[in-house]
């Protein structure tokens, strides 16, 4: 019987990252069954290596080739583990496309993930970045994350507290060479509790003629907004929002708003902090729609870097650095990338 994995030597990664930049890996490992991970990692070709785990390739920028093997988990199954009249616990294997998981949950009559519709990537990548959109973060619904601990050589279950979720942050992001996420368990609701306080959702629902939305309605509104604002990676290479909204002391946010009245400011991660709009500052610096050769900024959204065809990862990174420097010079605020950068330092 053939093993539940495949190895490809000197593999191109151009079609495995949503920026569409060329990069190569000495080995590409495709794993169908997470239980076979120890066997795969024990192969002599991989001795002494630490594979880079690649989901949908939507949250990284290859500024150079991968130094070691690249691992893709392909299992995309999802099932309900337990349920009652009000809740359900769902398990998604790491290879499940995230948007497909959101739509599957809605088909099961489950609520909670609707604000996270149309986010690219896989279920396994979702807790690493603690993906979020329109006022919701996936960490709110995580019951546990199953991950292979490379340091200990065991499969571990980390509950929500152990995941140490923060704004676009988690324990997995801080230890990328330690954990390989193999599955995610989510606690979802059967009774809708729409989150409509984020700017744009209420207006979109009103335009749709819906005044008492259910979870499906919210998902459709989010999908419409995202399709209108964010370029499709299948059409033009991008990784969605490239920069995180910076979290700053409340006093600094108030000072910036006094000087720049249009600057959007949101609640931060503590009472004395505020989150300010990176997109607004980048646009104010004149970058929206900018293009340097094939590396550019989307005309529809200042947070999105795009590859117009043949930009290299280093060209995109150089543009991102120039953008960040201009924001720092004008506003005195540091902005940082959301995607993981491979082959270079920020």
N, C-alpha and C positions, 0 to 999 in steps of 0.2 A: 504494500500500500504506500502511495506517495505521501510524504510529510505534508502537513497543512500549512506550508509556507513556500515561498519562492525567493531565490537570490539572483540578482542581476548585477553583473560587474560593470564598472565604469558607466553608470546610468545617468542620462540627462534628467534634470529636474524642471526643465522649462514648463512642461505641462502639469507640473505638480505644485506650482505656486501661482496665486491669482494675479501677481504682478506680471507674470509671463516673462521673467528674466531668465537668461541662460545661466545654469549652474550645474555642476556635476557632483556625483557622489561615488566614492570607490566601490561601494556596494549599496544596492537598494534591496531592502528586506520587506516582503509583503507577507503578513501573518494573518491567516484566516481564523485561527482558534487561539484565544489568549492563553489557554492552558499549556500550549506548546511553546510559550515564550522561553522558559528555562532551557529547553532543548535547543531552540534556535540560537540563543545567546551563547550556548556552550560550544557551538561549532568552531572548529579550528581557524576558519577564515576570519572569525570575529574576535579572536583572543586578544585581550588587552584593549578592546575598543569600547566606546560608550556611544551607542547609536543615538542620533538625533531623531526624535519622534515627530513625524509629519502627519498632520490630520488632513484638512482640506487645503493647507498651504495658504490660508487666507489671513494669517496673523504673523507673517514673517517676511523679511526682506533678505534675499541672498545678495549680500554685497561681495561675495566670493564663493568659491566652491565649498561644499561640506567637507570638513576635515576627516570625518569618519563615516561609518555606515549611516544610512537613513532608513528608518523603520516606519512602515505604514500598517496600521491595524485595520483590517477590512471587514470584520464582523459588524453588520449593521442591523442586528436583531433588537427588538424592543418588546417588552412584555409587562403586564401588570402582575406585581408580586403579591399585593394584598389590597383589599378595598372594603369600604363600608358605605353607608348612606351619604357620608359627607366628604370622605377623602379616598385617595388611592395612592399607593406607592408603586412607582414605575421604575423599571430597570432598562437602561439603554446601553448597549455595548458601544465601545469607543468609536467604532467606524460609522455609526449612524449619522447621516447628515443632519445638522442641527435643525434647519428649517423643516425638513421632513418629520423630525420628532415633534416639533411644535404642532404641525398640521395633524399628525397622528393623534396627539393628545386631545386636540379639539374634536376629532372624530369619535373619540371615546367618551366625549362629554366631560372632559377634564379641563380645568381652568388654572390660570396662573402664568403660563408662558406666552400668552398672546402678544404682550408688548415686545417680545423678543423675536417675533416673526421675521423671516427673511434675512436674519444674520447668517453670513456664510460660515463654513467650517463644519466641524464634527462635534458630536456629543462629548468625546474624550477631551477635546480642546476647551470646551466651554468652562469647566471649573478652573482651569489653569489661569485663564485671563479674567475669570469671574465676569463673563460677558454681561453687558448691560445696555439697555436702550429705553428711552421714553419712561424714565423713572423707575425701572425694575432691573434687578440684577439676579442672575441665576442662583447665586449663593443663598438667596432667600428661600429657595425651594429644595436645595440639596439636603438629602437625608444622610447620604454617605457616598464616598468615592472609593472605588476599588482600584488599587494601584500596585504594580510590582515595585518593590523596594530593592533597588540594585545594591545598596549598601549592605542590607541584611540578607538578600537572596530569598525573600519571602513575599507572598502576596498579602497585602495589608488592606484593611478597611479603615478609612479615616472618616469620622463623623464630621458634622458641619463645623463644630468648634475646632477640631484638629486641622481643618482645611485653612483656617486663619484668613478668611475672606476679607478683602478690603476693596477699595476702588480700583478696578482692573488689576487685582492683586490676589495672591494666594500663596500657600506654602509651596505649591508645585512650581510656581513661577520663580520663587527664590531658590529652589533646588532642582533646576531643570535636568541635571545629570543624575539625580537620585531616583525620581519617580517616573514610571511609565503608567499613565492612566489607562485602565482596561475597561472600566464601566462606571456609570453614574447612576445613583438611585435618587429619585425625586419624589417629594411629597406634594401632590397636587390636589386641588379642590374640586368638588362636584357642584358647588354653588358659586355662580359668578360673583366676583368682587372687583368690578372694573376699576382700573387705575387710569384716570383721565386727567390728572392734574398737570401732566407735562405739556408744554406748549405745542400746539399743533393738532393733538389728537381730537380734542373737543371740536375744533373748527372743521376738521376732516369729516367727523361723524355728522356734524350739522349739514355739511355740503352733500353728504350721502342721504340726508333726510331721516336720520336715525336719532331719536331723542332718548330712547331707553335701550342702550346697546347691551348685547350679550358678548361673550368672549370671542365668538367668531367675528362679530362686527368690529371689535377692537383690532383683531388681527388683520382684517381686511383694510381698515384705516391705516394701520402701521405699514402694511405692504404698499399701499398706494403712496404714502408719504416717502418711503424709502426709495421706491422706484422713480419717483419724481426728482428726488434730491441727489441720490447716489448713483454713479455710473455702474452699469452691469459689467462685472469682470469678464464675462464671455464676449463683450464687445470691445472693451478697452481695459487693459491691465490695471488693477488697483487692489488695495487691501482694506478698503473701507476707510474709516477715520484713521489717519496716520498719527495724529497727536492726541494726547489725553488733555482733558480740561484741567488746568492746574488748580490745586487747592491751596489757598493762601490765607493768612490771618484776616479776620473780619475787618480790622482797622485798615489794612492795605486795600481790601476790596472796596471799602467805603471811599477811600481816598481816590482810587482809580475811577470809581463811578462819578465822583464829584468833578473830576477832570474830563472824563469821557462819559457823558450822561447816557449814551446808548448802549454801554457795555452790559450785557446780560450777566446777572449774578444769581447763583443758586445756593441752597443750603449745602454746607460742607459736611465733613465726616465728624464734626464736633460742634458744640455750640459757639465756639469762638473762631470757627473757620468758615470760609465760603469757597464755592467752586465758581470759577469765572470762565467765560466762553473763549476757548482757544480759537475757534473759527472766526469770531468777531474780530479778535486782535490780528489774526493773519490777514483777513480781508482788509482791515484798516491799514495794514502795511502794504497793500497793493498786490498781493500774491494771487488772488483768485483769478483763474484762467491763464496764469503765467505759463510760459513754455520755454525751456532750454533744450533745443533739439527735440528728442523724443521723451525727455523727462519733463513733467509738468504738474500743474495743479488743476483740478477739475474746475470747469467753468460754472458748474452747478453747486459746488460745495467746497469751501476753502480748506476744509480739513483733509480732503482726499488728494493724495498724490497719485498721478496716473502715468502709465507707460504708453505712449502713443504708438509704439511698435517695437523698436529695437533698443530702447534705453537699457543700460546695464544697471545692476544693483548699486554700484558705486556712484553712478550719475544721479540716481534717485536719492541716495544718501547725501550726496553733496548738496543737492537742492534743499533737502530737508534741513540740513545744518544751516544753510543761508537763511531760511525762513525763521528758524529758531533764534538765530543771532539778531535778526531784525526786530523780532518781538521783544527780546531782551533789551535791546537798545532803546526802543520806543516806550515800552511799558514797565521795564524793570522786572519782568516776570519770566521765569524759565519755563519753557514747555518741553515735554518729553515725548518720545514716540510710544505708541501703543504696541506696534509689532516687535517681535524679537528680531534682532539684527544678527545675521550669520556672516562671519568672515570679516567683521570690522567692529570697532567700538563706536559708540555714540559720541 
